[in-house]
Amino acid sequence: MIDLIQWYVNDHFNFQLPRILELERYYAGDENIHYWNSGKSHKQADERITSGYPGYITDIHTGYELANPLTYGYDNPQSDADTGEKLLNQLTLFNRANSEPYHEMMMFKNACNTGRAYELIYCAKDDSEPQMTAVDPNQAFVVWSTDVKPTELFGVRYYAVNVADDSYYLVEVYTEYDTYYFKADKTPNNGWTLDKRVNHSFGHVPLLEYRLNDERMGIWESQIDNIDAYDIAKSEMANTQEDFSNSKLVISGKIRRNKREPQTDPNGKPLFVDNVTNAITYEFKDKNGKENKQAMQPLVNTLANTLFLTPYMYQDANGNKQFNQTSAEYLTKEANAADWKTYIDEIKQRILQGSNTPDLSDESFAQDQTGEALSYKLWGTDQNQAAMHEVFKSSITRRLQLLAVQWLNTDKTSIGNSDYQNVTISFTPNLPKNDAKQVDLVSSALGTGAISDDTGRDMLEGVTGVPASMEKGRIDKQKQEAAKETGGAFQQSLADFQKQKKLGGGGNDSDNTADKPS
């Protein structure tokens, strides 16, 4: 088995890890434009501007799906009397202890970036209470069976350790009942020595794999080519603008300047004017031994605000006099900004549409639109998310299975072995809110009897900011106080009536002695 596991580690390390690291690099803003061989000289502008779309797309989808925490319920189709209260209470305690809302966002983010995310269910040393943590996709993988419905055979987590210049890998192998801890060499696929073997009571492989699609592709991975094209287009436009500021000055004609400087060749070697031939030469003396004069050239100051040019006369090949008009201009290339903007806007739309991401820069998103109008803009996103939900929830259900087994084995709660299957998981998209409309909607539904008071409180939890269970407790307490006040008022009225009666204000006429005959 060790040889087989080492083969899988080698395959992951050499063929899957480079892709995962590249995707994580893109999310961090370190896109391939930073390593592009543009072929530009050191004198040319060579900007490397990234789009940031991988991070934008992942964060938008993660926030849209999980900025509102998941809602857990319970529904036993075989028994209406089974409310699953004990299981839900135990799950609530577990979720609070493990910061479950933040954990879910980290899992979803990893799945959006790399197409897969990994979660480890474990118990700390000398503790039977289960915990969970997210594992970086570049450090883990799960091997599945080839059954029609695949099951986990084992999971592996491996990572590099560098202590005082001593580098080595640690490898953890998770099976149905045990966890094996190995120490490897400087590469993770050989030189394994077993450090320890620890038994666990989850009854299943505790390293869980999450994914958003069967292909295990990142949500924007198919758009990498468009992202690279967008980066190049933005960078080249920046280069054009920078080159325009540093463009070369081309001068045709004579410069009327008094200042001159010694003339040299391209290598910096001084040039002279031969006294006999008047030609430019490298010789310090002419053939008669007389020193030649230093060749001089006009001093051109390209930083000067004003440059004086004068036309000059020269003789052509036939000895005819010719006049040359002067000109000075910067050497630039024209940039068609309109066409460039059309091009990058087209790429941008392809990136967003290919990843089913709403374009929040669209001005219509800032307008007060009806829920139906907004839903059309998010229609593509919702279609994609519907499939994501089911795949993602199946892994959460797998987590609940491991927790249920652990709690059952440690007598944490008297739950059935399959009660976890009745737990319902609901996503609440994080959409722009209109609190007034939400209150009106809930009030109308309560008035028609279409929903219960508990459901209404659940729906208004996002408006009030108070958990539904706490709101119910507050209402019950308010009713009790109101009942006490009503009872106290009634008792006070009764006491006042009895007091009035004792004073004679309420007696019969027959009891009045003044009316009796003497």
Summary of the structure (lengths in Angstrom):
residues: 518
radius of gyration: 40.7
end to end distance: 123.7
largest distance: 177.6
contacts: 1315
relative contact order: 0.11
helix: 44%
strand: 20%
